[in-house]
Amino acid sequence: MSSKAGLSSWPPNIHQSSVQLSFCLIRDLLSVGLLQILKISREDLLPDQMEAAANGRGPVHDGKDDALSPEDLSEMLAAGTKEIHEKAENTQFVKDFLRGRIRKELFKRGAVALYYTYSAMEEEIERNKDHPHFAPLYFPVELHRHEALARDLQYFYGPDWQSQVSCSQATQRYVDRIQQVGQEDPVLLVAHAYTRYMGDLSGGQVLKKVAQRALKLPPTGEGLEFYQFDAIHSAKAFKQLYRSRMNELDLDLDTKKRLVDEAVKAFLFNMEVFDELEEIGKSIQEEVLDAGMEVHGGMGGDISKCPYYAAKMAASGGMAYFCQLAMAVLRHPTGQVLFATWFAALAGLAAWYLM
C-alpha cells in the first residue's frame, strides 16, 4: 500500500490528532530540556548580565534600585567614573587581554602588580577597619585578595617567588597613594576599595575565563585564585549589599565628590600600570596565545563595554549573540543529548509517515 494512499484513507481527525500529539510530545521534551540548558549555558557566557538579556532588558546594573538618588554615593561613583572606566577598558593591554592575546610573562607581571596593590590596600583597610567611614565596608573574608595572589605567584614562580618579584615604578606610585590616604584621609579608602573589589566581581570574572583558556591554566583554578571569591555565593547580591552599605555612610556632599575624584585617580593609576605592562610587552619575545573568547574577535577593538557585550547583543537581537548561545548549548552534554533526541524523533516521525 502506498504510504500516502494509506494515510489519506484514515479518518482525517485521527491522522491530524496523531500528528499533533507527536509534535506536542517533541515540543514538550525539547522545551523542558532547553530550559535546563539555557540555565546552565548562562555560566558559559557572562555572569549576571544574562538574566537581563533573557528578559530583553539590556545590561543589568547589579541590583541598583530605581529609587536611588543621584546623590547616593554609589550613583555618584558610577556616573563620575564612567568616562575614565571606558578609557581604562580601551587601553591596548586590556583590549588584547579580552581578545585572549595574552603573553604569560605579562600576565605574571600583572599578578605581581596586583599583589603589591592589594597588600598595601588591605594593610590600610586593616589599620582603619574601625573607622566610622569604612567599618561598614569591612569584609575581609569575602573580599581580601593578597593571600590568593600570593598563591597565584607561588604557582607561577615557585616556592621562592618572593625573591623573584619586585614592585614596578607604576605600581609603586599606586601603592604610595593608597598608603597616603590610609594614613592621612581614611575615608578616601572607600574609593580605592570600590574601584578594585567591585571591578573584580564584575569584569574580573570575564578576564578569568579568558586567561584560563588562553594560557591553558588548570581547570582546578591554579594561577587564578585571585578571581575566585569562595565566600561570596552570589556576586550580584554581594555587590548590591556593598553599594547599599556605601550609600548608608554618613557623608556630606563635598566628601562624596572627593571620593569620586579619588576613584578617578584610582583608574588613572591602573591605566599607568596597564601602559607599563604594554611597554614591557614590546621587549618580550614570546609567542602570543590567541585563544580568547571568540565573541570579541569581530569587534574591531571596540570592546569598551566588554562586561555587558553579550547582554547588549541579546537585547538587540544580534545574530552574534544567538550563534554564541547555540554553540554554548551544543557544547553542553545535555544539549547534545537533546539535539540527538530531537533528530531521532523527527526521523522516526518521517519514517512512520512514509510507511
WOSUL-V929240 format. One record per helix or strand of 3 or more residues. SS is the DSSP state (A for helix, B for strand). FROM is the first residue (numbers start at 1). LEN is the number of residues. Records with the same first field share a line. If there is no record, write none. Layout:
# WOSUL-V929240
SS = FROM-LEN ; FROM-LEN
This chain:
# WOSUL-V929240
A = 3-6 ; 12-33 ; 49-6 ; 73-8 ; 82-8 ; 92-7 ; 104-24 ; 135-3 ; 140-4 ; 146-12 ; 161-3 ; 169-16 ; 186-16 ; 203-12 ; 225-3 ; 235-13 ; 253-30 ; 294-3 ; 306-11 ; 319-13 ; 333-22
